[in-house]
């Protein structure tokens, strides 16, 4: 059997088993290619050149065992391989963090909110940092800024520390543990990035097993998904500099966001999922915007 044939066979098994995609891939073939190439120790870009490679029975058996684990456990492939990518940058992941997939990474990488930044942008906060991926991408995008990365979960920050070290950014990214903005009390920022827990309770109950394998703490946002965001917007004026901005992911919860904050102006940032899932809010538009 060739590598290409094994990928196709694995894709058919994944499809037939009804596994859910969305943690780095969107379809059975791409997920199968990821698992096969990783298991065989080949680069993920090597599929075309390696497709005709003949495999030993032992190699086939190793891949089949991995595919069976993906099917039987419904754990995301990233947890099985210990690695995921965001904007082409590799990150270590395990069950202590959700698999990195924040749409904030797109406008961050392509300059989608650069018009709101400038020489004044010196301090950036990645709130709810998880595995640290947005903090790392921010530090890569803007070499002149200092980045704080905060999370309630000490376990998540342990993973983030691995990724900060992996990309050699220990001198520019600081990690802070605590509940929301309390983790960085007394600090002020020019840009806050936040991919918070925002999934409403009805949607949480309907999540596929792959998402249930992730820490609920990083997903569940209460009845309408806005619990964390309410606290964030109430506290943020004390942390955001006058020219600062918040870039906030709300996913599919825009209707709940607008119901909770009917008078709050925002700009929808363009992403591959549309312009209603990542919002930009200026400091001057926040209610009771008073910096000490």
N, C-alpha and C positions, 0 to 999 in steps of 0.2 A: 504494500500500500504506500502511496506517495503522501507527502505532507498535505498537498492540496486536496486529495481525496479524503484524508482524515478530517480536515477542516470542514469539508462539506458534510461528512457523516455526523460530526459533532453538532453542526448547525441544525441538522435535521432532528437530532435527538433533543436539543434544547427547545426547538420550535414545538415539537410534539409534546414535550413535557409541560409547556405553557409557562415557562419561567418568565419573570418580568425583567425588562431592560430599563436602563435609565441611570445607571451608575458608571458611566464612562462609555457605554455603547447604547445604540438605539435599536439594534436588530440582532437576530440569532447568528448571522454569518460573522459579523464583526466581533461578537462575544466569543464565538468559537475560535476565530483566528487568534484573539488575545490569549485564550487559555492554551491553545496548542503551542503557539510560539513561546509563551512564557515557560511552559512545562519542559520544552525542548531546549531552553536556554538560548533562544534566538531573538534578535531585535524585532520589535513589533513592526518595523518597516520592511522586514525581510520576506514578507509573504510571497510576493511575485517571483523573486529570484530563487526562493527555496521551494516553491510549489511542487516541482518535479522531483524533489529529493526523496529517495526511497527510505522508508523507515524500518527499523527492526521490530520484531514482535514485542520486545521489551518496551520500546518507545511507544508503540501503539497502546500497550497495556497501561503505561503510566498516564497517558493522555486520557484514556477511557476512565480511569479511576478518578481523575480530577473532574472530568465532565459529570460523572455520576455524583460526586460530592456537591458540585454546583446545583444539580437537580434535586438531590435528596435533602440538602440542608436549606436551600433557597438563600444562602448567604451570597451577597454581592461578590462578583469576581474579584474586586479590589481587595476584599478581605482574604480571599484565597491566595492571591499573589503578593499581598502586602504592599501594593503600589498602585497609584492612580496618577492621572495627568490632568492639569488644568492649563489651558493655553499652551500646551506642548511642554510644560514644565513638570518634571516628575516629583511626586510626593509620597512619602511613607504613610501608610494608613493601616489601622487595625480597628477592632470593634469599639475602641474607646472614643472614636470620632465618627461623624458621618463622612461618607465618601465625598470628596470635594467636587462641587458642580455649580458653585454660585455663578449666576448670570452677571454679577457685578464684575467678574473677571473680564468680560467682553469689552464694555466701555472703558474699563481701566486700561486694557491693553491697546485698544484702538484709538484712544484719545477722546472718547465720547463725552467726557466732562472736563477736558482740559481748559475749555473756555472760562470755567469758574475758578481755575487755579492760577497761580502766578508766583512771582518772587516771594510773596508773603506766605506761600505754602511751605512751611518748614516742619510742622509736626502733624503726623497722621496717626489716627487710632483705627485699628481693626478690632471692632467689638464683636464678641461671639466668634472668636478666631478659629475655634476647632483645631484642625491640624496645622493651622498657620499659613495656609496657602495664599489667602488674599494679602496677608502681611508681607509674605515673600515677594509676591508679584508687585506690590506697591513699592517695595524697596528696590526691586529691579527696574521698575518703570521710572522712578525718580531718585537717582543716585544721591541727590543732595539732601533728601529729607531723612528725618529720624522717625521711626515707626514704633508705636506701642501696640502690643497684641494682648487682648484681655479675654478671659473666659471664666465662667463660674466653675468649670470642671478642672480640677487639678490633673486628672487623667488625660484630658484633652491637651492641656498645656505640656505634659510630658511628651506627647506626640509632636506638638508644635516645636518643642525644643530640638527634637531630632531633625526636623525639616529646616529650621533656621541654621543649624550646624551643617546640615547637608549642603546648603547653598552658600555657606561661608558668610552669613549675615549677622553673626553674633554682636558685632560692634554697632549695628544700626537698628536692630530689632530687640526690644525689651519685652519680656513676658510678664503679665500681671494677672493674679488670680483674685476673683471676687465677683460679687453679684452686680451685674450691669456696670454702670459708670462708677459705682463705689470702688471698683478695682483700681481706678486711676484718680482717686479723689485729689483735688487740688491742682490737677493738670488742665491745660487748655490746648485746643487743637484747631488747626486750619481745615482739616478734612477728617471726617469720620466715615468709615466704611462699616456697614452692619448688615450681616445676613443672619437675622435673629430667628428664634423659633416662632413660626407664624402659621402653622397648619391648624385649622380650626378643628374642634372636637369631632364633628361629623366626618370630616375627611380623614382624621386620624384613625377612626374606627374602620374605615374602608381601605386603608393602605395595604398593598401587597406584602407578602412575607419578607421580600428583600428590604423594604423600608422598615419593617418591624425589627429587622436585625440591627438597625442603627439605634444609637442612644435616643430614647424618646425625649430626653431633656433638651436636645438640640432641635427638635421638630415641633413639639406640641406648644401651641400658643394660646390655649384656653378655648372657651366656647366659640368666640369669633376670630381667634387667631391673633388678637391684638393685645394680649396681656402684657407681654414684654415691651411692645412698642409704645403703649400708653406711658409706662414708667420712663422709657427712654426719652420721649418727646417732652415730658414734664421736667426732666432733670437736665436735658442737654443744653439749655441756654446758659447754664453755669459753667459749661465745659467748652463751648464752641466760641471761637473768636469772632468779632463782628463781621469779618469778610468770609467766615468759614461756611462750609456746606456739609450736609449729611447726604450720603449715598446709601439708600436703604432698599433692600430686597423685600418685596411683599408677595412674590410669586403670583398665585392665582387668587389672592385675597384682596385685590384692589377694591372690590365692592364693600368688603368689610372695613377696609381702611378708610374709604370715603365716608362711610356711615359713622365711623368713630371720630373722624376729624373733618367734618363737613366744610369748615372754613379755612382749612390749611392749604395754601398754594403749594404746588409741586410741579416739577418737570419730569415727564416720562422719558427715560433714556432708551435709546434703540438697542435691542438685543435680538438674538436669533429667535427668541420666543415672543417678539413683539415689543411694544414700548410701554407696556402697562405693568411690568413685573419688577422693574428697578426704577426707583424714584429719586430725584434730587430735590432736596429742601434747603433753602438758604437760611442762614442764621437770622437774618432780618425778618423772616416770615414766621419764625417760631413764636408762639404766644409767650408773653411775659419775658421777652428776650433781654435778660439783664446779666451782664458778666461782672463779677466782683472786681 
